[in-house]
Amino acid sequence: QVQLQESGPGLVKPSQTLSLTCTVSGGSITTGGAVWGWIRQPPGKGLEWMGAIDTSGSCYYNPSLKSRTSISRDTAKNQFTLQLSSVAPGDTAVYYCARRNQGWSPWGQGTQVTVSS
């Protein structure tokens, strides 16, 4: 079965760029017509979809984050990566990667990222 695992730093300083990687096992990010995305949940708030990349490598972004967000992939490693620039304390959240194929499932376990000096 498909499994996803996020990795990256747990603490980022304001104004820096956050970089997270999602490693996928049990399925290829280049086949099957699925979309691979990033979702975050700030403390005390709801889920926010950030963006996604499809099997052809086309990317889609939340308009509210588009100017600061970039998603890329490494097909040899079966990974996709999120970069969020100019982070601020408001970007503190649990960050999840997930697959969308008739609904978002499965999800990674999530990784806490704190933006603080």
C-alpha positions in Angstrom: 0.0 0.0 0.0 1.1 3.6 -0.5 2.8 5.3 2.4 4.0 8.8 2.7 6.6 10.2 5.1 7.5 13.9 5.7 11.0 15.0 6.6 12.6 18.4 7.3 13.7 20.8 10.0 11.4 21.3 12.9 12.6 24.9 13.5 13.0 27.6 11.0 14.0 31.3 11.5 11.8 34.1 10.3 12.5 35.2 6.7 14.2 31.9 5.9 12.9 29.3 3.4 11.3 26.2 4.7 12.0 23.0 2.8 10.2 19.7 3.4 10.4 16.5 1.6 7.8 13.8 1.2 9.1 10.3 0.5 6.5 7.9 -1.1 6.7 4.2 -0.9 4.4 1.5 -2.3 3.6 3.6 -5.4 5.1 5.8 -8.0 4.6 9.6 -8.1 4.8 9.5 -11.9 2.0 7.1 -12.7 -1.6 6.4 -11.9 -3.1 9.8 -12.3 -2.9 10.8 -8.7 -2.0 14.2 -7.4 0.5 14.6 -4.6 0.0 17.5 -2.3 0.9 19.5 0.8 -1.5 20.5 3.5 -0.9 22.3 6.8 -2.7 22.9 10.0 -1.7 25.9 12.2 -2.3 25.5 15.9 -6.0 25.9 16.8 -7.0 26.3 13.1 -8.3 24.2 10.3 -6.5 22.4 7.5 -5.1 24.6 4.7 -4.3 23.1 1.2 -1.0 24.6 0.0 -0.4 23.0 -3.3 0.2 19.9 -5.3 2.1 18.3 -8.2 0.5 15.8 -10.6 2.1 12.8 -12.3 3.2 14.8 -15.2 5.0 17.3 -13.0 2.5 20.1 -13.3 2.0 22.2 -10.1 -1.0 23.8 -8.6 -0.9 26.3 -5.8 -3.2 27.9 -3.2 -3.5 31.5 -4.6 -3.0 32.9 -1.1 0.4 31.2 -0.9 1.4 31.0 -4.5 4.0 33.8 -4.3 5.9 32.0 -1.6 5.4 28.4 -2.5 7.3 26.0 -4.8 6.7 22.3 -5.2 9.2 20.1 -7.1 9.9 16.4 -7.3 12.8 13.9 -7.6 11.4 11.0 -9.6 14.5 8.9 -9.1 13.9 9.0 -5.3 10.1 9.0 -5.6 10.0 12.2 -3.5 8.3 15.6 -3.8 9.4 18.7 -2.0 7.8 21.8 -0.6 9.6 25.1 -0.4 8.0 28.0 1.4 9.9 31.3 1.4 10.0 34.3 3.7 8.4 32.4 6.6 6.9 34.1 9.6 5.6 32.9 12.9 2.1 32.5 11.3 3.6 29.7 9.2 4.0 27.6 12.3 2.0 24.5 11.7 1.9 20.7 11.3 2.7 20.0 7.7 1.3 17.0 5.9 1.9 15.4 2.6 -0.9 13.4 1.0 -2.1 11.7 -2.2 -5.3 12.7 -3.9 -7.0 10.0 -5.9 -10.8 10.4 -5.4 -10.1 12.0 -2.1 -7.1 12.8 0.0 -5.7 9.4 1.2 -3.3 8.3 2.4 -1.6 11.0 4.5 1.8 11.2 6.0 2.0 11.4 9.8 2.8 15.1 9.7 5.7 17.1 10.8 5.7 20.0 13.2 7.4 23.1 11.9 7.9 26.1 14.2 9.0 29.5 12.9 10.9 31.3 15.6 14.1 33.2 16.1 
